């Protein structure tokens, strides 16, 4: 690729060089980090993220489901400097909130989970990542955050993959809640929230995102 870039423009035009690089990008693809949704992997995922940040190897595409979506959101809602301080401050104030998030997510996965766990998880997520949307997070961090939301038979909603292209105005914490919520029919499912132009938030069904996504294509 460097050789192609350095070739004299009289031999290879700039247009051909750009076309060649675009084709290579499509063929090679891009590296992505995917965190699994297993509820007991939270600390493990955090340590992986920590190590990648330490060695400056964190890719620009980070995805996850359930607990994996929580860890992915830590990285994709912060600038590089903020991400460094998130892990390397002597006493990171965010770590106690992270612990509370993991506890709430774990309790939410249990058969006797209550709506209190959903409310607790929401409060902790808002403390840690604010009310950022997928698009706002991409602008802040330069990273693509992807969150997988499983199907919900009780509401007849399909599974969906949310990111700044398919759901730019969806608030991230609401996507995480929906990704973490149990599908046992015992708890009222949390709603996806979208940020309106005036800054207010309003409910948005997964089915609406799907139809809008297909319409855009």
ZIRA-V229235 format. One line per field, one symbol per residue. ss: DSSP state (H for helix, E for strand, C for the rest). psi: psi as a letter, one per 30 degrees, with the letter a starting at -180 (. if undefined). burial: I if it has 24 or more other C-alpha atoms within 12 Angstrom, else O. A space follows every 10 residues. Layout:
ss = ???
psi = ???
burial = ???
This chain:
ss = CHHHHHCCCC CCCHHHHHHH HHHHHHHHCC CEEEECCCHH HHHHHHHHHH HHHHCCCCCC EEEECCHHHH HHHHHHCCCH HHHHHHHHCC CCCHHHHHHH HHHHHHHHCC CCCCHHHHHH HHHHHHHHHC CCEHHHHHHH HCCEEEEEEC CEHHHCECCE EECCCCCCCE EHHHHHHHHH CCCCCCCCCC CCEEECCCCC EEECCHHHHH HHHHHHC
psi = eeeeefkkff ejleeeeeee eeeeeeefak kkkjklgkfg geeeeeeeee eeeeghgklf jkllkbeeee eefeeggkle eeeefeffke ijffeeeeee eeeeeeeffl fgklfeeeee eeeeeeeefa hkleeeeeee fgkjkkkkjl ljefghkllk jkafefiegk keeeeeeeef kkhfgfkkkl kkkkklegfl klkkleeeee eeeeee.
burial = OOOOOOOOOO OOOOOOOOOO OOOOOOOOOO OOIIIIIIIO IIIOIIOIII OOIOOOOIII IIIIIIIIII IIIIIIIIOI OOIIOIIOOO OOOIOOIIOO IIIIIIIIIO OOIIIOIIII IIOIIIOIIO IIIIIIIIOO IOIIIIIIII OIOOOOIOII IIIIIIIIII IIIIIIIIII IIIOOOOOII IIIIIOOOOO OOOIIIIOIO OOOOOOO
